[in-house]
Amino acid sequence: MISRHLGSKQANTISRTLRREALRSRTPRRTPVFQKRHAKARLKYANDHLNKPAAFWNSVLWSNETKIELFGRNGTNHVWRQQNEECKPKCTIPAVEFEGHFCAIQEEMMVSRFFCLAVMLGSDNTQLLALVPGVFALGVVRGYLPVPPACPFTALSALLKGMAKEYQNAPSTQSKHSVQRCCMSLLQGVDKAVQSVVQQTPPPSHLPLLLQALADAVLHAPALLHVKSRGASSPLASWLTSAVLTKASYKLDTALPLHFTRALQPALPSFVLGLCTLPLQQDPFLARLARSVLTNFMHCYPSSPLHPCLVMVCGVVGAEPVALERVRTLMLTVLNTEFFSKKWTTGHHRVHIALQVLQAMLLAVDSSCSTSAVLEGQASLEADWNGVQWCAEAITSLLPPLLRLLLASEDRHTNRCVTELLRTMFDLAKRRGVPDLSRLVSCVEELVRSQLSWQSSKVFTVLMGLCVLHRPLVAASLPSVLQVLTATELKRGTGVDTQLR
């Protein structure tokens, strides 16, 4: 290397001089930048903890060393030094700057490991609670938690709420990316810890608190927790797949463990409403997750005021109005395509529960509209109008599949559930004046036109039932029924069918 820059004679002279001084070309040791204040702080820490027992050190959270290249070249460096001089400051190269990124990365690792331990051990573990003051005093979280809660799960929810507020008020896109990157680092590994806890048998006692904390975080910080470019690896998607959409949830013929459904019941509405806060139309992956949650869990709970789907359509505290509208629309789509279609067995309990839940949802939304009408304010009027419109949309979109279900079903319990639901829908339509009678007539016309030539006797049985439930509807549909009947007679080529007429 010397002869490359100098002549051969000069290079030999310099080489002989270096060897005479016992200097050799060595690769420098990489050590962190160590200043006097660091030495004082470490000495004070060692003296304060000199007499600590071994049990104390078992509860200390240690951070592993990580290879980080933030500055300097990646190639090999050389220094000229003598033997036993490898640790002198002039013969070493700092691995990374001590200030700034180094401290932040180490603190983020400590916080993420603390949350992973909290997920695994629970919020009542004494060794874990001993770490709370030290972890939440770190600079990376101290600004979001001025008064840190004693429960780690509550602290997690409060931390993400504070970060979501800063993310929303960030002045630039770069600032938002910085907050989001910090959030990703703080939550690294939490999804795997959640997955292991959910799969434990018997379940840990802190499972309901854990699921509720995750649901609150998803409800209040969905934009912060979801990175579209990361897809399934973003915290929001990974939490849903780890805590809610487990492999067992997709086996619709197998009942889920009772402890899991009970623990998930109060948290499920917040999960879905937080997911629907994001634009689902622009992200098919999120839309598929939301549909899977409703499809897999609607039939897991009996119809009651605490049913998660019933709580979703009525809204929870902190939910955005746009999320409420989206989850109501999504609910109608799932009911139409996944429960009231012909591919399901009509006598199955999934259909029965879906019918009962839909009836309870219509009554609950109508009741909330009546309550908001008494209140004053523009927001209450808008909520009243949105609820009425959703009820009208539900009646219009679900009447055709319900009539087809009634036509194809031979199960008495299913027919009774459908009849009760139709009675509720028609009473609601008469009381609210929406939808118009013409829209209901078009639904009956569609049924008659598509099924009369194939199942004429069953069609007239359904029409007779509709006469009892909504006589003006059938009377307004009779001219169309007569036209379809005439077309059917011409198609058969047998003349006037006296039995049909």
PLY file of the C-alpha trace (Angstrom):
ply
format ascii 1.0
element vertex 501
property float x
property float y
property float z
element edge 500
property int vertex1
property int vertex2
end_header
0.00 0.00 0.00
2.92 2.34 0.76
4.75 1.52 -2.47
1.63 2.31 -4.45
1.85 5.97 -3.45
5.65 6.31 -3.09
8.63 4.92 -4.90
10.07 1.52 -4.04
13.12 2.99 -2.25
11.06 5.36 -0.17
8.59 2.59 0.60
11.34 0.27 1.82
12.75 3.00 4.05
9.37 3.71 5.61
8.61 0.02 6.07
11.93 -0.59 7.85
11.27 2.39 10.10
7.78 1.12 11.02
9.07 -2.35 11.79
11.89 -0.92 13.91
9.28 0.92 16.00
7.23 -2.34 16.29
4.29 -0.85 14.42
2.02 -3.22 12.51
-1.07 -2.59 10.34
-4.04 -3.88 12.32
-7.80 -3.74 12.05
-9.09 -1.36 14.75
-11.49 -2.54 17.43
-14.95 -1.02 17.28
-16.06 0.42 20.60
-18.89 2.78 21.55
-17.94 6.38 22.15
-17.30 6.55 25.91
-17.14 9.94 27.56
-16.36 11.00 31.14
-20.02 11.51 32.04
-20.74 7.96 30.90
-17.99 6.61 33.16
-19.38 8.54 36.16
-22.91 7.33 35.50
-21.79 3.70 35.22
-19.70 3.94 38.38
-22.62 5.41 40.29
-24.94 2.66 39.00
-22.44 -0.03 40.02
-22.05 1.39 43.54
-25.83 1.74 44.01
-26.46 -1.86 42.97
-23.42 -3.45 44.55
-25.33 -5.36 47.22
-28.40 -6.33 45.20
-29.38 -10.03 45.51
-29.43 -12.40 42.55
-33.25 -12.32 42.41
-33.10 -8.62 41.59
-30.93 -9.16 38.52
-33.38 -11.77 37.21
-35.96 -8.99 36.80
-33.63 -6.62 34.94
-34.36 -6.15 31.24
-31.07 -6.29 29.29
-30.64 -5.01 25.75
-28.60 -7.03 23.28
-25.88 -5.46 21.20
-26.91 -4.82 17.63
-24.77 -4.12 14.58
-25.92 -0.71 13.29
-24.18 1.21 10.51
-25.25 4.84 10.60
-22.02 6.48 9.45
-18.57 5.53 8.23
-17.65 3.11 5.50
-18.56 -0.58 5.55
-15.12 -1.72 4.32
-12.12 -2.72 6.42
-10.12 0.04 8.10
-6.50 -0.09 9.25
-4.50 1.78 11.87
-0.81 1.75 12.73
-0.26 0.72 16.31
2.08 -1.23 18.47
1.33 -4.42 20.34
-1.21 -4.16 23.21
-2.49 -0.79 21.96
-5.74 -2.09 20.49
-7.93 -0.49 23.16
-6.44 2.98 23.11
-8.91 5.62 21.85
-6.59 6.66 19.01
-6.50 3.04 17.73
-10.26 2.41 17.79
-13.18 3.46 15.60
-16.52 4.40 17.18
-19.21 1.90 16.16
-21.99 4.49 16.08
-22.71 7.92 17.48
-23.69 7.73 21.13
-26.06 10.66 20.95
-29.29 10.56 18.98
-30.04 7.35 17.11
-28.04 5.01 19.33
-29.95 5.92 22.51
-33.32 5.96 20.74
-32.82 2.53 19.20
-31.75 0.99 22.50
-34.73 2.54 24.30
-37.15 1.33 21.63
-35.77 -2.18 21.99
-36.21 -2.06 25.77
-39.81 -0.81 25.51
-40.75 -3.40 22.88
-39.33 -6.21 25.01
-41.15 -4.88 28.05
-44.48 -5.00 26.20
-43.70 -8.52 24.96
-43.06 -9.59 28.56
-46.29 -7.91 29.66
-48.24 -9.82 27.03
-46.68 -13.10 28.10
-46.69 -12.67 31.90
-49.73 -10.47 32.51
-50.22 -7.17 34.27
-50.10 -8.58 37.82
-46.59 -10.05 37.65
-44.53 -8.50 40.46
-41.21 -8.69 38.62
-42.75 -7.01 35.60
-44.35 -4.27 37.67
-40.93 -3.49 39.16
-39.76 -2.51 35.67
-42.61 -0.06 35.00
-41.03 3.11 36.50
-37.72 2.59 34.73
-39.17 1.69 31.33
-41.68 4.53 31.20
-39.04 7.02 32.31
-37.18 6.49 29.03
-37.17 9.46 26.69
-38.83 7.62 23.81
-42.10 7.20 25.79
-41.85 9.83 28.53
-43.39 12.54 26.34
-46.51 10.45 25.65
-47.01 9.25 29.24
-46.54 12.13 31.70
-48.14 10.01 34.41
-47.63 6.36 33.40
-50.42 3.97 34.50
-49.58 1.08 36.76
-51.11 -1.48 34.37
-48.87 -2.19 31.34
-51.90 -2.82 29.10
-53.43 0.55 29.99
-50.03 2.13 29.39
-49.86 0.53 25.94
-53.26 1.92 24.99
-52.44 5.38 26.37
-49.06 5.41 24.62
-50.58 4.64 21.22
-53.31 7.24 21.75
-50.67 9.89 22.43
-48.63 8.83 19.41
-51.75 8.84 17.23
-52.51 12.40 18.30
-48.97 13.49 17.42
-49.21 11.59 14.12
-52.46 13.36 13.25
-51.08 16.82 14.12
-47.70 16.30 12.43
-46.89 19.27 10.16
-45.28 17.23 7.37
-45.24 13.77 5.85
-41.69 13.24 7.06
-42.76 13.92 10.65
-45.60 11.43 10.31
-43.22 8.79 8.98
-40.89 9.42 11.91
-43.69 8.88 14.46
-44.88 5.79 12.62
-41.37 4.33 12.45
-40.99 4.82 16.20
-44.34 3.10 16.75
-43.27 0.11 14.63
-40.10 -0.24 16.70
-41.96 -0.04 20.02
-44.40 -2.78 18.97
-41.90 -5.15 17.41
-42.57 -8.73 18.46
-45.86 -8.00 20.23
-47.90 -9.87 17.59
-45.94 -13.11 18.13
-46.34 -12.80 21.89
-50.10 -12.29 21.45
-50.33 -15.35 19.22
-48.60 -17.54 21.79
-50.87 -16.28 24.58
-54.06 -16.89 22.57
-52.98 -20.47 21.85
-52.27 -21.32 25.49
-54.41 -24.00 27.15
-55.68 -23.29 29.75
-55.93 -19.59 28.88
-54.12 -17.04 31.03
-56.23 -14.89 33.31
-55.08 -11.66 31.66
-56.36 -12.61 28.17
-59.52 -10.38 28.34
-57.47 -7.37 29.48
-54.93 -7.97 26.72
-57.54 -8.23 23.95
-59.37 -5.13 25.22
-56.11 -3.13 25.27
-55.31 -4.16 21.70
-58.85 -3.32 20.60
-58.70 0.15 22.18
-55.39 0.80 20.41
-56.88 -0.26 17.06
-59.96 1.90 17.65
-58.06 5.09 18.52
-54.91 4.72 16.39
-55.76 2.78 13.21
-53.87 5.07 10.82
-50.76 4.89 12.99
-50.84 1.09 13.24
-51.41 0.35 9.56
-48.78 0.71 6.86
-50.27 -0.25 3.51
-46.90 -1.08 1.99
-46.20 -3.61 4.77
-49.52 -5.42 4.33
-49.94 -8.31 6.75
-46.79 -7.38 8.70
-48.14 -4.04 9.92
-49.21 -4.08 13.61
-52.93 -3.67 12.88
-53.09 -6.61 10.47
-50.77 -8.81 12.52
-52.78 -8.18 15.69
-56.01 -9.13 13.94
-54.57 -12.32 12.50
-52.90 -13.25 15.80
-55.64 -12.35 18.29
-58.89 -12.63 16.30
-58.59 -14.44 12.98
-56.85 -17.55 14.22
-56.80 -20.74 12.15
-59.57 -22.21 14.30
-61.89 -19.27 13.52
-62.01 -20.25 9.84
-63.37 -23.72 10.67
-67.03 -22.75 10.68
-68.24 -26.27 11.47
-66.12 -26.45 14.65
-67.03 -24.46 17.74
-64.36 -22.12 19.07
-63.18 -22.48 22.68
-65.63 -20.87 25.05
-62.96 -18.99 26.99
-61.68 -17.41 23.77
-65.08 -16.21 22.54
-65.94 -14.81 25.99
-62.65 -12.93 26.21
-63.05 -11.58 22.67
-66.71 -10.54 22.92
-66.26 -7.04 24.47
-63.20 -6.29 22.31
-64.55 -7.38 18.91
-66.63 -4.22 18.18
-63.62 -1.96 18.77
-61.48 -4.10 16.48
-63.95 -3.87 13.59
-64.84 -0.19 14.08
-61.18 0.74 14.21
-60.57 -1.27 11.05
-63.50 0.45 9.30
-62.06 3.88 10.15
-59.55 3.28 7.35
-60.63 3.50 3.68
-61.50 -0.13 2.98
-62.34 0.52 -0.67
-58.74 1.52 -1.33
-57.24 -1.45 0.50
-58.69 -4.87 -0.47
-56.60 -6.59 2.18
-58.24 -4.66 5.03
-61.68 -5.14 3.49
-61.10 -8.89 3.39
-60.04 -8.86 7.05
-63.19 -7.00 8.09
-65.45 -9.37 6.15
-63.69 -12.39 7.64
-64.22 -11.12 11.18
-67.96 -10.65 10.65
-68.36 -13.95 8.79
-66.42 -16.04 11.30
-67.82 -14.60 14.53
-71.44 -13.54 13.90
-72.76 -17.03 14.65
-70.47 -17.61 17.66
-72.64 -15.60 20.05
-76.36 -15.95 20.84
-78.67 -13.12 19.91
-78.64 -10.73 22.88
-78.11 -6.99 23.56
-74.40 -7.77 24.09
-73.89 -9.44 20.72
-70.77 -7.87 19.11
-72.51 -7.18 15.80
-75.35 -5.43 17.61
-72.85 -3.28 19.51
-71.05 -2.44 16.24
-74.08 -1.05 14.42
-75.06 1.01 17.48
-71.51 2.35 17.90
-69.07 2.47 20.80
-67.52 5.42 22.61
-64.70 6.92 20.57
-65.75 5.48 17.21
-65.74 7.76 14.18
-69.10 8.38 12.42
-67.59 7.29 9.11
-66.56 3.99 10.71
-70.14 3.44 11.91
-71.51 3.99 8.40
-68.95 1.66 6.85
-69.50 -1.14 9.33
-73.26 -0.97 8.78
-72.82 -1.19 5.02
-70.33 -4.02 5.41
-72.75 -5.86 7.68
-75.45 -5.87 4.99
-72.98 -7.14 2.40
-71.82 -10.00 4.63
-75.37 -11.00 5.55
-76.41 -11.03 1.91
-73.45 -12.91 0.47
-72.34 -15.17 3.32
-75.50 -16.08 5.24
-78.62 -15.69 3.09
-77.23 -17.18 -0.12
-78.12 -20.62 -1.46
-74.72 -22.14 -0.79
-75.49 -22.42 2.96
-77.67 -25.13 4.47
-80.89 -23.31 5.29
-81.57 -25.21 8.48
-78.15 -24.49 9.99
-77.82 -22.55 13.22
-75.61 -19.92 11.49
-78.57 -18.73 9.43
-80.88 -18.76 12.45
-78.53 -16.60 14.50
-77.93 -14.25 11.56
-81.68 -13.76 11.13
-82.16 -13.05 14.84
-79.19 -10.69 14.95
-80.42 -8.76 11.91
-83.85 -8.35 13.51
-82.24 -7.09 16.72
-80.04 -4.69 14.72
-82.99 -3.15 12.91
-84.88 -2.65 16.19
-81.79 -1.22 17.92
-81.01 1.25 15.15
-84.66 2.31 14.96
-84.71 2.80 18.73
-81.51 4.86 18.63
-83.01 7.01 15.87
-86.09 7.63 17.98
-83.89 8.56 20.94
-81.69 10.93 18.91
-84.78 12.61 17.47
-85.65 13.80 20.98
-82.21 15.35 21.42
-81.25 18.71 19.99
-78.37 19.52 17.70
-77.29 19.00 14.13
-75.25 15.90 14.98
-78.28 14.11 16.45
-80.38 14.96 13.38
-77.68 13.61 11.06
-77.39 10.44 13.13
-81.18 10.03 13.02
-81.23 10.45 9.24
-78.30 8.06 8.71
-79.96 5.42 10.86
-83.25 5.68 8.98
-81.46 5.48 5.64
-79.56 2.41 6.76
-82.78 0.70 7.82
-84.29 1.49 4.42
-81.19 0.16 2.66
-81.27 -2.99 4.79
-84.91 -3.66 3.91
-84.37 -3.06 0.20
-81.15 -5.06 -0.17
-82.09 -8.01 2.05
-85.73 -8.51 1.06
-84.91 -10.43 -2.18
-82.49 -12.93 -0.53
-84.88 -13.39 2.39
-87.75 -14.20 0.03
-85.53 -16.66 -1.85
-84.51 -18.21 1.47
-88.16 -18.55 2.45
-88.88 -20.08 -0.95
-86.11 -22.68 -0.77
-86.28 -23.56 2.92
-88.09 -26.62 4.18
-87.07 -26.08 7.81
-89.87 -24.76 10.02
-87.54 -22.95 12.41
-85.87 -21.12 9.53
-89.25 -20.16 8.01
-90.45 -18.89 11.37
-87.30 -16.77 11.83
-87.62 -15.32 8.32
-91.31 -14.54 8.85
-90.60 -12.72 12.12
-87.83 -10.74 10.46
-90.08 -9.77 7.53
-92.78 -8.65 9.95
-90.26 -6.41 11.72
-89.00 -5.01 8.42
-92.48 -4.22 7.12
-93.57 -2.62 10.42
-90.46 -0.47 10.32
-91.12 0.52 6.70
-94.72 1.52 7.53
-93.71 3.53 10.58
-90.77 5.37 8.97
-92.23 5.70 5.47
-89.03 4.36 3.90
-88.34 2.66 1.62
-91.04 3.53 -0.87
-93.65 0.92 -1.67
-92.48 0.88 -5.27
-89.04 -0.38 -4.23
-90.62 -3.22 -2.25
-92.87 -4.06 -5.19
-89.83 -4.35 -7.45
-88.34 -6.91 -5.04
-91.51 -9.03 -5.20
-91.60 -8.72 -8.99
-88.02 -9.95 -9.20
-88.90 -13.04 -7.14
-91.99 -13.85 -9.19
-90.25 -13.30 -12.52
-87.32 -15.56 -11.66
-89.13 -18.37 -9.84
-92.73 -18.64 -11.04
-92.07 -20.89 -14.02
-90.06 -23.33 -11.87
-91.67 -23.24 -8.41
-95.12 -21.82 -9.00
-96.81 -23.46 -6.00
-94.09 -22.28 -3.58
-94.17 -18.77 -5.03
-97.88 -18.47 -4.36
-97.36 -19.85 -0.86
-94.85 -17.05 -0.21
-97.26 -14.49 -1.68
-100.02 -15.72 0.62
-97.68 -15.23 3.57
-96.87 -11.71 2.35
-100.61 -10.96 2.24
-100.73 -11.48 5.99
-97.58 -9.42 6.64
-98.06 -6.56 4.14
-101.33 -6.68 2.21
-100.81 -3.40 0.24
-97.50 -4.75 -1.05
-99.10 -7.84 -2.55
-102.00 -5.80 -3.94
-99.59 -3.45 -5.70
-97.66 -6.45 -7.06
-100.66 -8.30 -8.55
-100.54 -6.64 -12.03
-96.91 -7.68 -12.43
-97.73 -11.18 -11.14
-100.49 -11.48 -13.76
-98.09 -10.43 -16.55
-95.52 -13.01 -15.46
-98.27 -15.63 -15.21
-99.43 -14.92 -18.78
-95.85 -15.09 -20.05
-95.41 -18.43 -18.27
-98.54 -19.85 -19.92
-97.32 -18.76 -23.35
-93.90 -20.26 -22.67
-95.42 -23.61 -21.69
-97.76 -23.62 -24.70
-100.54 -25.32 -22.75
-103.05 -22.48 -22.77
-104.64 -20.96 -19.70
-103.52 -22.67 -16.49
-106.67 -22.68 -14.37
-104.84 -23.91 -11.25
-102.32 -21.05 -11.35
-105.04 -18.45 -11.98
0 1
1 2
2 3
3 4
4 5
5 6
6 7
7 8
8 9
9 10
10 11
11 12
12 13
13 14
14 15
15 16
16 17
17 18
18 19
19 20
20 21
21 22
22 23
23 24
24 25
25 26
26 27
27 28
28 29
29 30
30 31
31 32
32 33
33 34
34 35
35 36
36 37
37 38
38 39
39 40
40 41
41 42
42 43
43 44
44 45
45 46
46 47
47 48
48 49
49 50
50 51
51 52
52 53
53 54
54 55
55 56
56 57
57 58
58 59
59 60
60 61
61 62
62 63
63 64
64 65
65 66
66 67
67 68
68 69
69 70
70 71
71 72
72 73
73 74
74 75
75 76
76 77
77 78
78 79
79 80
80 81
81 82
82 83
83 84
84 85
85 86
86 87
87 88
88 89
89 90
90 91
91 92
92 93
93 94
94 95
95 96
96 97
97 98
98 99
99 100
100 101
101 102
102 103
103 104
104 105
105 106
106 107
107 108
108 109
109 110
110 111
111 112
112 113
113 114
114 115
115 116
116 117
117 118
118 119
119 120
120 121
121 122
122 123
123 124
124 125
125 126
126 127
127 128
128 129
129 130
130 131
131 132
132 133
133 134
134 135
135 136
136 137
137 138
138 139
139 140
140 141
141 142
142 143
143 144
144 145
145 146
146 147
147 148
148 149
149 150
150 151
151 152
152 153
153 154
154 155
155 156
156 157
157 158
158 159
159 160
160 161
161 162
162 163
163 164
164 165
165 166
166 167
167 168
168 169
169 170
170 171
171 172
172 173
173 174
174 175
175 176
176 177
177 178
178 179
179 180
180 181
181 182
182 183
183 184
184 185
185 186
186 187
187 188
188 189
189 190
190 191
191 192
192 193
193 194
194 195
195 196
196 197
197 198
198 199
199 200
200 201
201 202
202 203
203 204
204 205
205 206
206 207
207 208
208 209
209 210
210 211
211 212
212 213
213 214
214 215
215 216
216 217
217 218
218 219
219 220
220 221
221 222
222 223
223 224
224 225
225 226
226 227
227 228
228 229
229 230
230 231
231 232
232 233
233 234
234 235
235 236
236 237
237 238
238 239
239 240
240 241
241 242
242 243
243 244
244 245
245 246
246 247
247 248
248 249
249 250
250 251
251 252
252 253
253 254
254 255
255 256
256 257
257 258
258 259
259 260
260 261
261 262
262 263
263 264
264 265
265 266
266 267
267 268
268 269
269 270
270 271
271 272
272 273
273 274
274 275
275 276
276 277
277 278
278 279
279 280
280 281
281 282
282 283
283 284
284 285
285 286
286 287
287 288
288 289
289 290
290 291
291 292
292 293
293 294
294 295
295 296
296 297
297 298
298 299
299 300
300 301
301 302
302 303
303 304
304 305
305 306
306 307
307 308
308 309
309 310
310 311
311 312
312 313
313 314
314 315
315 316
316 317
317 318
318 319
319 320
320 321
321 322
322 323
323 324
324 325
325 326
326 327
327 328
328 329
329 330
330 331
331 332
332 333
333 334
334 335
335 336
336 337
337 338
338 339
339 340
340 341
341 342
342 343
343 344
344 345
345 346
346 347
347 348
348 349
349 350
350 351
351 352
352 353
353 354
354 355
355 356
356 357
357 358
358 359
359 360
360 361
361 362
362 363
363 364
364 365
365 366
366 367
367 368
368 369
369 370
370 371
371 372
372 373
373 374
374 375
375 376
376 377
377 378
378 379
379 380
380 381
381 382
382 383
383 384
384 385
385 386
386 387
387 388
388 389
389 390
390 391
391 392
392 393
393 394
394 395
395 396
396 397
397 398
398 399
399 400
400 401
401 402
402 403
403 404
404 405
405 406
406 407
407 408
408 409
409 410
410 411
411 412
412 413
413 414
414 415
415 416
416 417
417 418
418 419
419 420
420 421
421 422
422 423
423 424
424 425
425 426
426 427
427 428
428 429
429 430
430 431
431 432
432 433
433 434
434 435
435 436
436 437
437 438
438 439
439 440
440 441
441 442
442 443
443 444
444 445
445 446
446 447
447 448
448 449
449 450
450 451
451 452
452 453
453 454
454 455
455 456
456 457
457 458
458 459
459 460
460 461
461 462
462 463
463 464
464 465
465 466
466 467
467 468
468 469
469 470
470 471
471 472
472 473
473 474
474 475
475 476
476 477
477 478
478 479
479 480
480 481
481 482
482 483
483 484
484 485
485 486
486 487
487 488
488 489
489 490
490 491
491 492
492 493
493 494
494 495
495 496
496 497
497 498
498 499
499 500
